[in-house]
Amino acid sequence: MIFVAPEVALLRGFGVPTGPLEEAVDSISRAAPFRQLRTPGGRPMSAQQTNCGDCGWYSDSAGYRYETFDPLTGHPWPPMPEAFRHLAVDAARRAGYAHYDPDTCLLNRYVDGARMGAHRDADERDFTQPIVSVTLGAAATFLWYGEARKGSPVRIRLEPGDVLVWGRSARLGYHGVQPPEGGTRFNLTFRRAR
C-alpha cells in the first residue's frame, strides 16, 4: 500500500483476480442495466451507471440523490455480491478503516472517450466512512485534486484490480478520471450512503 496523497491509499492489484468481479458486474447489469444519467441541469454524463446494494446513486432533473428502488425498472437494486463486500471491507481495513460497512456500490462503465470530470462524493450521510474504488477492465488515469477543484491534480495510473481508498481529511476531496486506455473500464465505488 502506498499513499498517493494525504489519506489516499493505493493498493496495487488488491482486487486480482478480477474475473469473479467482472462476472458479478455482468449479473448486476442484467438486472439493473447500465444507463446514461443526466445532471440536474440536463447534461448527459459521459460514463454510464448502475448500482447494487441497499440503495443506488441517481441523478436527473430532481438532483443528485440515493434511491432505494431503481427508477428505470421500479425494482430494488440488485443485492451487493458477497465478493464485492468482502473486497471493499478488506481494502478499507488494509487502509486503516477497521469498521467499514458499505451499503451501496455505484458501478461506472467507461467506453472510448468517456471520462469523469472533477467532482466529490458528497451525497452520503456519514462522511466518517471512506470511499473504496476498484478498477476493472481497461486501465485509466485517475486525477486527485484534493480540497479544491483547481490546479494540477496528482495523476495515478490505475490497472485492473487496483483499489483506491480515501477518507478522513480526504473524504470530500475532488477527483476525476480520464478516458480508458483502449477497451472498456468498469469502476466499482463503494460507499456508506445511509
DAJO-V191514 format. One record per residue. N is the residue number from 1. PHI is phi in whole degrees, 0 to 359 (none if undefined). Layout:
BEGIN
{{N;PHI} {N;PHI}}
END
This chain:
BEGIN
{{1;none} {2;230} {3;263} {4;271} {5;199} {6;305} {7;66} {8;240} {9;259} {10;251} {11;248} {12;294} {13;68} {14;294} {15;265} {16;276} {17;283} {18;269} {19;308} {20;298} {21;292} {22;294} {23;296} {24;294} {25;300} {26;300} {27;296} {28;299} {29;288} {30;288} {31;276} {32;226} {33;301} {34;299} {35;213} {36;267} {37;281} {38;240} {39;290} {40;304} {41;277} {42;98} {43;280} {44;290} {45;282} {46;288} {47;275} {48;259} {49;228} {50;207} {51;215} {52;215} {53;115} {54;289} {55;205} {56;219} {57;285} {58;214} {59;214} {60;199} {61;296} {62;276} {63;113} {64;274} {65;190} {66;253} {67;240} {68;286} {69;249} {70;292} {71;299} {72;283} {73;257} {74;81} {75;259} {76;301} {77;298} {78;302} {79;296} {80;289} {81;300} {82;300} {83;297} {84;296} {85;301} {86;301} {87;297} {88;297} {89;294} {90;295} {91;296} {92;298} {93;299} {94;299} {95;273} {96;104} {97;246} {98;287} {99;240} {100;290} {101;219} {102;291} {103;246} {104;208} {105;225} {106;273} {107;256} {108;251} {109;243} {110;250} {111;257} {112;311} {113;86} {114;286} {115;214} {116;232} {117;289} {118;298} {119;204} {120;226} {121;272} {122;230} {123;261} {124;272} {125;269} {126;242} {127;275} {128;281} {129;268} {130;283} {131;260} {132;240} {133;237} {134;240} {135;262} {136;231} {137;79} {138;288} {139;288} {140;201} {141;260} {142;269} {143;244} {144;250} {145;263} {146;91} {147;296} {148;235} {149;273} {150;199} {151;81} {152;270} {153;282} {154;286} {155;257} {156;234} {157;280} {158;251} {159;260} {160;305} {161;93} {162;286} {163;233} {164;249} {165;230} {166;225} {167;194} {168;50} {169;293} {170;264} {171;305} {172;257} {173;289} {174;281} {175;206} {176;203} {177;213} {178;275} {179;301} {180;296} {181;269} {182;86} {183;87} {184;252} {185;250} {186;248} {187;234} {188;259} {189;241} {190;269} {191;218} {192;256} {193;272} {194;234}}
END
